[in-house]
Amino acid sequence: MKTCITVCLVSLLNISLQFLPTGTLMVAMGAAVALDFLTGVIKASLTNKARTSQGYRRTVTKFMQYGGAVCVSMLMKYLISLKGSGTMEALAPYADFLNDGLLFFIIFIEITSIVENLYAIDSKSPFAVYFIKPMLKVMTFAVKNNSFSKSIENEKEENQHSSQ
């Protein structure tokens, strides 16, 4: 009944819902967040870390932040699609890339987190050593182990020691 009323109202108001992101990507994002949550809980239980409400709260906060970002991108796409100034009309072909690009980025972040959780669960198996660890390095661009980040960490340590 609610669906029928909603459809009638939307058709009466002549609202075009063309600003929604791709449904497949939305489902993939939801699945990635759920899988990240699941692997995080498994990692916490296998490493004997307490599963507290703070960890669950972080997941809810992350989901709300992702939802907010998607809503903002949908609003921007809707505003771009309105007929108006020439500048906004020039951006119209790129509006789909904004929504889908944001969803791809969120999915990439979540998959990286899933791979990190899997590596933390078991880092000694041949699968983890020869598949997960190299994949994690590629996904994070080996940021943790490159010489530039090491030099910045060394400078921070030197500044902390000199300030004490």
Biotite code that builds the C-alpha atoms (Angstrom):
import biotite.structure as struc

atoms = struc.array([
    struc.Atom([0.000, 0.000, 0.000], chain_id="A", res_id=1, res_name="MET", atom_name="CA", element="C"),
    struc.Atom([2.812, 2.411, 0.939], chain_id="A", res_id=2, res_name="LYS", atom_name="CA", element="C"),
    struc.Atom([4.591, 1.644, -2.312], chain_id="A", res_id=3, res_name="THR", atom_name="CA", element="C"),
    struc.Atom([1.470, 2.384, -4.317], chain_id="A", res_id=4, res_name="CYS", atom_name="CA", element="C"),
    struc.Atom([0.989, 5.722, -2.539], chain_id="A", res_id=5, res_name="ILE", atom_name="CA", element="C"),
    struc.Atom([4.634, 6.653, -3.077], chain_id="A", res_id=6, res_name="THR", atom_name="CA", element="C"),
    struc.Atom([4.443, 5.829, -6.792], chain_id="A", res_id=7, res_name="VAL", atom_name="CA", element="C"),
    struc.Atom([1.262, 7.877, -7.139], chain_id="A", res_id=8, res_name="CYS", atom_name="CA", element="C"),
    struc.Atom([2.769, 10.866, -5.322], chain_id="A", res_id=9, res_name="LEU", atom_name="CA", element="C"),
    struc.Atom([5.959, 10.788, -7.368], chain_id="A", res_id=10, res_name="VAL", atom_name="CA", element="C"),
    struc.Atom([4.042, 10.545, -10.628], chain_id="A", res_id=11, res_name="SER", atom_name="CA", element="C"),
    struc.Atom([1.658, 13.322, -9.556], chain_id="A", res_id=12, res_name="LEU", atom_name="CA", element="C"),
    struc.Atom([4.520, 15.599, -8.618], chain_id="A", res_id=13, res_name="LEU", atom_name="CA", element="C"),
    struc.Atom([6.329, 14.707, -11.842], chain_id="A", res_id=14, res_name="ASN", atom_name="CA", element="C"),
    struc.Atom([9.609, 14.193, -10.006], chain_id="A", res_id=15, res_name="ILE", atom_name="CA", element="C"),
    struc.Atom([12.360, 12.602, -11.994], chain_id="A", res_id=16, res_name="SER", atom_name="CA", element="C"),
    struc.Atom([14.580, 10.277, -9.956], chain_id="A", res_id=17, res_name="LEU", atom_name="CA", element="C"),
    struc.Atom([17.382, 10.265, -12.471], chain_id="A", res_id=18, res_name="GLN", atom_name="CA", element="C"),
    struc.Atom([19.877, 11.518, -9.908], chain_id="A", res_id=19, res_name="PHE", atom_name="CA", element="C"),
    struc.Atom([20.057, 8.218, -8.013], chain_id="A", res_id=20, res_name="LEU", atom_name="CA", element="C"),
    struc.Atom([23.356, 6.329, -8.249], chain_id="A", res_id=21, res_name="PRO", atom_name="CA", element="C"),
    struc.Atom([23.642, 2.931, -9.889], chain_id="A", res_id=22, res_name="THR", atom_name="CA", element="C"),
    struc.Atom([21.717, 0.352, -7.871], chain_id="A", res_id=23, res_name="GLY", atom_name="CA", element="C"),
    struc.Atom([24.314, -2.356, -8.372], chain_id="A", res_id=24, res_name="THR", atom_name="CA", element="C"),
    struc.Atom([27.000, -0.143, -6.874], chain_id="A", res_id=25, res_name="LEU", atom_name="CA", element="C"),
    struc.Atom([24.759, 0.714, -3.918], chain_id="A", res_id=26, res_name="MET", atom_name="CA", element="C"),
    struc.Atom([24.221, -2.998, -3.244], chain_id="A", res_id=27, res_name="VAL", atom_name="CA", element="C"),
    struc.Atom([27.955, -3.668, -3.624], chain_id="A", res_id=28, res_name="ALA", atom_name="CA", element="C"),
    struc.Atom([28.719, -0.864, -1.155], chain_id="A", res_id=29, res_name="MET", atom_name="CA", element="C"),
    struc.Atom([26.267, -2.311, 1.370], chain_id="A", res_id=30, res_name="GLY", atom_name="CA", element="C"),
    struc.Atom([27.722, -5.784, 0.919], chain_id="A", res_id=31, res_name="ALA", atom_name="CA", element="C"),
    struc.Atom([31.272, -4.467, 1.330], chain_id="A", res_id=32, res_name="ALA", atom_name="CA", element="C"),
    struc.Atom([30.346, -2.640, 4.560], chain_id="A", res_id=33, res_name="VAL", atom_name="CA", element="C"),
    struc.Atom([28.617, -5.777, 5.893], chain_id="A", res_id=34, res_name="ALA", atom_name="CA", element="C"),
    struc.Atom([31.569, -7.999, 4.948], chain_id="A", res_id=35, res_name="LEU", atom_name="CA", element="C"),
    struc.Atom([34.001, -5.546, 6.545], chain_id="A", res_id=36, res_name="ASP", atom_name="CA", element="C"),
    struc.Atom([31.926, -5.629, 9.725], chain_id="A", res_id=37, res_name="PHE", atom_name="CA", element="C"),
    struc.Atom([31.861, -9.438, 9.677], chain_id="A", res_id=38, res_name="LEU", atom_name="CA", element="C"),
    struc.Atom([35.612, -9.804, 9.107], chain_id="A", res_id=39, res_name="THR", atom_name="CA", element="C"),
    struc.Atom([36.245, -7.201, 11.815], chain_id="A", res_id=40, res_name="GLY", atom_name="CA", element="C"),
    struc.Atom([34.185, -9.175, 14.340], chain_id="A", res_id=41, res_name="VAL", atom_name="CA", element="C"),
    struc.Atom([35.946, -12.420, 13.344], chain_id="A", res_id=42, res_name="ILE", atom_name="CA", element="C"),
    struc.Atom([39.349, -10.707, 13.662], chain_id="A", res_id=43, res_name="LYS", atom_name="CA", element="C"),
    struc.Atom([38.440, -9.378, 17.116], chain_id="A", res_id=44, res_name="ALA", atom_name="CA", element="C"),
    struc.Atom([37.244, -12.765, 18.330], chain_id="A", res_id=45, res_name="SER", atom_name="CA", element="C"),
    struc.Atom([40.260, -14.675, 16.966], chain_id="A", res_id=46, res_name="LEU", atom_name="CA", element="C"),
    struc.Atom([42.779, -12.178, 18.347], chain_id="A", res_id=47, res_name="THR", atom_name="CA", element="C"),
    struc.Atom([41.005, -12.200, 21.736], chain_id="A", res_id=48, res_name="ASN", atom_name="CA", element="C"),
    struc.Atom([40.123, -8.518, 21.604], chain_id="A", res_id=49, res_name="LYS", atom_name="CA", element="C"),
    struc.Atom([36.970, -7.455, 23.364], chain_id="A", res_id=50, res_name="ALA", atom_name="CA", element="C"),
    struc.Atom([34.063, -6.608, 21.098], chain_id="A", res_id=51, res_name="ARG", atom_name="CA", element="C"),
    struc.Atom([32.696, -3.471, 22.668], chain_id="A", res_id=52, res_name="THR", atom_name="CA", element="C"),
    struc.Atom([29.907, -1.091, 21.824], chain_id="A", res_id=53, res_name="SER", atom_name="CA", element="C"),
    struc.Atom([32.549, 1.429, 20.733], chain_id="A", res_id=54, res_name="GLN", atom_name="CA", element="C"),
    struc.Atom([33.561, -0.811, 17.822], chain_id="A", res_id=55, res_name="GLY", atom_name="CA", element="C"),
    struc.Atom([29.953, -1.320, 16.790], chain_id="A", res_id=56, res_name="TYR", atom_name="CA", element="C"),
    struc.Atom([29.344, 2.407, 17.112], chain_id="A", res_id=57, res_name="ARG", atom_name="CA", element="C"),
    struc.Atom([32.229, 3.099, 14.724], chain_id="A", res_id=58, res_name="ARG", atom_name="CA", element="C"),
    struc.Atom([30.561, 0.868, 12.133], chain_id="A", res_id=59, res_name="THR", atom_name="CA", element="C"),
    struc.Atom([27.271, 2.745, 12.468], chain_id="A", res_id=60, res_name="VAL", atom_name="CA", element="C"),
    struc.Atom([29.115, 6.078, 12.256], chain_id="A", res_id=61, res_name="THR", atom_name="CA", element="C"),
    struc.Atom([30.993, 4.913, 9.157], chain_id="A", res_id=62, res_name="LYS", atom_name="CA", element="C"),
    struc.Atom([27.760, 3.758, 7.525], chain_id="A", res_id=63, res_name="PHE", atom_name="CA", element="C"),
    struc.Atom([26.130, 7.130, 8.282], chain_id="A", res_id=64, res_name="MET", atom_name="CA", element="C"),
    struc.Atom([29.122, 9.013, 6.861], chain_id="A", res_id=65, res_name="GLN", atom_name="CA", element="C"),
    struc.Atom([29.021, 6.945, 3.686], chain_id="A", res_id=66, res_name="TYR", atom_name="CA", element="C"),
    struc.Atom([25.274, 7.492, 3.405], chain_id="A", res_id=67, res_name="GLY", atom_name="CA", element="C"),
    struc.Atom([25.731, 11.221, 3.907], chain_id="A", res_id=68, res_name="GLY", atom_name="CA", element="C"),
    struc.Atom([28.409, 11.392, 1.223], chain_id="A", res_id=69, res_name="ALA", atom_name="CA", element="C"),
    struc.Atom([26.178, 9.496, -1.208], chain_id="A", res_id=70, res_name="VAL", atom_name="CA", element="C"),
    struc.Atom([23.232, 11.803, -0.386], chain_id="A", res_id=71, res_name="CYS", atom_name="CA", element="C"),
    struc.Atom([25.393, 14.885, -1.000], chain_id="A", res_id=72, res_name="VAL", atom_name="CA", element="C"),
    struc.Atom([26.582, 13.508, -4.334], chain_id="A", res_id=73, res_name="SER", atom_name="CA", element="C"),
    struc.Atom([22.975, 12.726, -5.298], chain_id="A", res_id=74, res_name="MET", atom_name="CA", element="C"),
    struc.Atom([21.958, 16.262, -4.360], chain_id="A", res_id=75, res_name="LEU", atom_name="CA", element="C"),
    struc.Atom([24.817, 17.688, -6.414], chain_id="A", res_id=76, res_name="MET", atom_name="CA", element="C"),
    struc.Atom([23.799, 15.563, -9.394], chain_id="A", res_id=77, res_name="LYS", atom_name="CA", element="C"),
    struc.Atom([20.198, 16.742, -9.004], chain_id="A", res_id=78, res_name="TYR", atom_name="CA", element="C"),
    struc.Atom([21.263, 20.381, -8.826], chain_id="A", res_id=79, res_name="LEU", atom_name="CA", element="C"),
    struc.Atom([23.501, 19.960, -11.857], chain_id="A", res_id=80, res_name="ILE", atom_name="CA", element="C"),
    struc.Atom([20.639, 18.379, -13.796], chain_id="A", res_id=81, res_name="SER", atom_name="CA", element="C"),
    struc.Atom([18.373, 21.380, -13.217], chain_id="A", res_id=82, res_name="LEU", atom_name="CA", element="C"),
    struc.Atom([18.238, 23.743, -16.128], chain_id="A", res_id=83, res_name="LYS", atom_name="CA", element="C"),
    struc.Atom([20.045, 26.869, -15.157], chain_id="A", res_id=84, res_name="GLY", atom_name="CA", element="C"),
    struc.Atom([23.296, 28.611, -15.654], chain_id="A", res_id=85, res_name="SER", atom_name="CA", element="C"),
    struc.Atom([25.740, 27.617, -18.360], chain_id="A", res_id=86, res_name="GLY", atom_name="CA", element="C"),
    struc.Atom([28.381, 26.497, -15.872], chain_id="A", res_id=87, res_name="THR", atom_name="CA", element="C"),
    struc.Atom([26.107, 23.902, -14.323], chain_id="A", res_id=88, res_name="MET", atom_name="CA", element="C"),
    struc.Atom([24.971, 22.626, -17.715], chain_id="A", res_id=89, res_name="GLU", atom_name="CA", element="C"),
    struc.Atom([28.603, 22.071, -18.684], chain_id="A", res_id=90, res_name="ALA", atom_name="CA", element="C"),
    struc.Atom([29.003, 19.769, -15.659], chain_id="A", res_id=91, res_name="LEU", atom_name="CA", element="C"),
    struc.Atom([25.932, 17.648, -16.487], chain_id="A", res_id=92, res_name="ALA", atom_name="CA", element="C"),
    struc.Atom([27.806, 14.949, -18.473], chain_id="A", res_id=93, res_name="PRO", atom_name="CA", element="C"),
    struc.Atom([30.131, 14.391, -15.520], chain_id="A", res_id=94, res_name="TYR", atom_name="CA", element="C"),
    struc.Atom([27.427, 14.073, -12.856], chain_id="A", res_id=95, res_name="ALA", atom_name="CA", element="C"),
    struc.Atom([27.146, 10.296, -13.262], chain_id="A", res_id=96, res_name="ASP", atom_name="CA", element="C"),
    struc.Atom([30.892, 9.976, -12.763], chain_id="A", res_id=97, res_name="PHE", atom_name="CA", element="C"),
    struc.Atom([30.562, 11.842, -9.472], chain_id="A", res_id=98, res_name="LEU", atom_name="CA", element="C"),
    struc.Atom([28.053, 9.400, -7.984], chain_id="A", res_id=99, res_name="ASN", atom_name="CA", element="C"),
    struc.Atom([29.581, 6.239, -9.379], chain_id="A", res_id=100, res_name="ASP", atom_name="CA", element="C"),
    struc.Atom([33.127, 7.393, -8.634], chain_id="A", res_id=101, res_name="GLY", atom_name="CA", element="C"),
    struc.Atom([32.225, 8.051, -5.018], chain_id="A", res_id=102, res_name="LEU", atom_name="CA", element="C"),
    struc.Atom([30.676, 4.604, -4.707], chain_id="A", res_id=103, res_name="LEU", atom_name="CA", element="C"),
    struc.Atom([33.724, 2.973, -6.319], chain_id="A", res_id=104, res_name="PHE", atom_name="CA", element="C"),
    struc.Atom([35.958, 4.822, -3.855], chain_id="A", res_id=105, res_name="PHE", atom_name="CA", element="C"),
    struc.Atom([33.881, 3.709, -0.849], chain_id="A", res_id=106, res_name="ILE", atom_name="CA", element="C"),
    struc.Atom([33.892, 0.119, -2.115], chain_id="A", res_id=107, res_name="ILE", atom_name="CA", element="C"),
    struc.Atom([37.682, 0.290, -2.577], chain_id="A", res_id=108, res_name="PHE", atom_name="CA", element="C"),
    struc.Atom([38.116, 1.544, 1.009], chain_id="A", res_id=109, res_name="ILE", atom_name="CA", element="C"),
    struc.Atom([35.930, -1.244, 2.360], chain_id="A", res_id=110, res_name="GLU", atom_name="CA", element="C"),
    struc.Atom([37.665, -3.958, 0.317], chain_id="A", res_id=111, res_name="ILE", atom_name="CA", element="C"),
    struc.Atom([41.018, -2.689, 1.570], chain_id="A", res_id=112, res_name="THR", atom_name="CA", element="C"),
    struc.Atom([39.724, -2.924, 5.128], chain_id="A", res_id=113, res_name="SER", atom_name="CA", element="C"),
    struc.Atom([38.436, -6.456, 4.478], chain_id="A", res_id=114, res_name="ILE", atom_name="CA", element="C"),
    struc.Atom([41.841, -7.528, 3.140], chain_id="A", res_id=115, res_name="VAL", atom_name="CA", element="C"),
    struc.Atom([43.560, -5.941, 6.170], chain_id="A", res_id=116, res_name="GLU", atom_name="CA", element="C"),
    struc.Atom([41.222, -7.874, 8.473], chain_id="A", res_id=117, res_name="ASN", atom_name="CA", element="C"),
    struc.Atom([41.883, -11.123, 6.617], chain_id="A", res_id=118, res_name="LEU", atom_name="CA", element="C"),
    struc.Atom([45.635, -10.575, 6.884], chain_id="A", res_id=119, res_name="TYR", atom_name="CA", element="C"),
    struc.Atom([45.342, -9.816, 10.605], chain_id="A", res_id=120, res_name="ALA", atom_name="CA", element="C"),
    struc.Atom([43.306, -12.999, 11.124], chain_id="A", res_id=121, res_name="ILE", atom_name="CA", element="C"),
    struc.Atom([45.996, -15.231, 9.631], chain_id="A", res_id=122, res_name="ASP", atom_name="CA", element="C"),
    struc.Atom([49.233, -13.705, 8.407], chain_id="A", res_id=123, res_name="SER", atom_name="CA", element="C"),
    struc.Atom([51.325, -16.880, 8.409], chain_id="A", res_id=124, res_name="LYS", atom_name="CA", element="C"),
    struc.Atom([49.483, -19.148, 5.958], chain_id="A", res_id=125, res_name="SER", atom_name="CA", element="C"),
    struc.Atom([50.854, -19.502, 2.415], chain_id="A", res_id=126, res_name="PRO", atom_name="CA", element="C"),
    struc.Atom([47.645, -17.931, 1.043], chain_id="A", res_id=127, res_name="PHE", atom_name="CA", element="C"),
    struc.Atom([48.183, -14.864, 3.233], chain_id="A", res_id=128, res_name="ALA", atom_name="CA", element="C"),
    struc.Atom([51.894, -14.615, 2.464], chain_id="A", res_id=129, res_name="VAL", atom_name="CA", element="C"),
    struc.Atom([51.680, -15.084, -1.301], chain_id="A", res_id=130, res_name="TYR", atom_name="CA", element="C"),
    struc.Atom([48.287, -13.589, -2.096], chain_id="A", res_id=131, res_name="PHE", atom_name="CA", element="C"),
    struc.Atom([46.812, -11.362, 0.619], chain_id="A", res_id=132, res_name="ILE", atom_name="CA", element="C"),
    struc.Atom([50.002, -9.534, 1.621], chain_id="A", res_id=133, res_name="LYS", atom_name="CA", element="C"),
    struc.Atom([51.010, -8.554, -1.955], chain_id="A", res_id=134, res_name="PRO", atom_name="CA", element="C"),
    struc.Atom([47.407, -7.582, -2.727], chain_id="A", res_id=135, res_name="MET", atom_name="CA", element="C"),
    struc.Atom([47.354, -5.426, 0.401], chain_id="A", res_id=136, res_name="LEU", atom_name="CA", element="C"),
    struc.Atom([50.599, -3.743, -0.640], chain_id="A", res_id=137, res_name="LYS", atom_name="CA", element="C"),
    struc.Atom([49.182, -2.976, -4.067], chain_id="A", res_id=138, res_name="VAL", atom_name="CA", element="C"),
    struc.Atom([45.898, -1.696, -2.637], chain_id="A", res_id=139, res_name="MET", atom_name="CA", element="C"),
    struc.Atom([47.599, 0.602, -0.121], chain_id="A", res_id=140, res_name="THR", atom_name="CA", element="C"),
    struc.Atom([50.325, 1.521, -2.613], chain_id="A", res_id=141, res_name="PHE", atom_name="CA", element="C"),
    struc.Atom([52.781, 0.215, 0.012], chain_id="A", res_id=142, res_name="ALA", atom_name="CA", element="C"),
    struc.Atom([52.358, 3.524, 1.827], chain_id="A", res_id=143, res_name="VAL", atom_name="CA", element="C"),
    struc.Atom([53.482, 2.141, 5.159], chain_id="A", res_id=144, res_name="LYS", atom_name="CA", element="C"),
    struc.Atom([56.845, 0.897, 3.935], chain_id="A", res_id=145, res_name="ASN", atom_name="CA", element="C"),
    struc.Atom([58.019, 3.427, 1.389], chain_id="A", res_id=146, res_name="ASN", atom_name="CA", element="C"),
    struc.Atom([61.051, 5.608, 2.048], chain_id="A", res_id=147, res_name="SER", atom_name="CA", element="C"),
    struc.Atom([59.091, 8.874, 1.977], chain_id="A", res_id=148, res_name="PHE", atom_name="CA", element="C"),
    struc.Atom([56.729, 7.844, 4.779], chain_id="A", res_id=149, res_name="SER", atom_name="CA", element="C"),
    struc.Atom([59.640, 6.434, 6.785], chain_id="A", res_id=150, res_name="LYS", atom_name="CA", element="C"),
    struc.Atom([61.532, 9.742, 6.520], chain_id="A", res_id=151, res_name="SER", atom_name="CA", element="C"),
    struc.Atom([58.446, 11.649, 7.708], chain_id="A", res_id=152, res_name="ILE", atom_name="CA", element="C"),
    struc.Atom([58.073, 9.262, 10.665], chain_id="A", res_id=153, res_name="GLU", atom_name="CA", element="C"),
    struc.Atom([61.764, 9.744, 11.537], chain_id="A", res_id=154, res_name="ASN", atom_name="CA", element="C"),
    struc.Atom([61.350, 13.533, 11.452], chain_id="A", res_id=155, res_name="GLU", atom_name="CA", element="C"),
    struc.Atom([58.308, 13.312, 13.730], chain_id="A", res_id=156, res_name="LYS", atom_name="CA", element="C"),
    struc.Atom([60.235, 11.161, 16.198], chain_id="A", res_id=157, res_name="GLU", atom_name="CA", element="C"),
    struc.Atom([63.178, 13.588, 16.151], chain_id="A", res_id=158, res_name="GLU", atom_name="CA", element="C"),
    struc.Atom([60.844, 16.538, 16.749], chain_id="A", res_id=159, res_name="ASN", atom_name="CA", element="C"),
    struc.Atom([59.185, 14.723, 19.656], chain_id="A", res_id=160, res_name="GLN", atom_name="CA", element="C"),
    struc.Atom([62.551, 13.922, 21.255], chain_id="A", res_id=161, res_name="HIS", atom_name="CA", element="C"),
    struc.Atom([63.851, 17.478, 20.796], chain_id="A", res_id=162, res_name="SER", atom_name="CA", element="C"),
    struc.Atom([60.675, 19.017, 22.282], chain_id="A", res_id=163, res_name="SER", atom_name="CA", element="C"),
    struc.Atom([60.926, 16.883, 25.439], chain_id="A", res_id=164, res_name="GLN", atom_name="CA", element="C"),
])
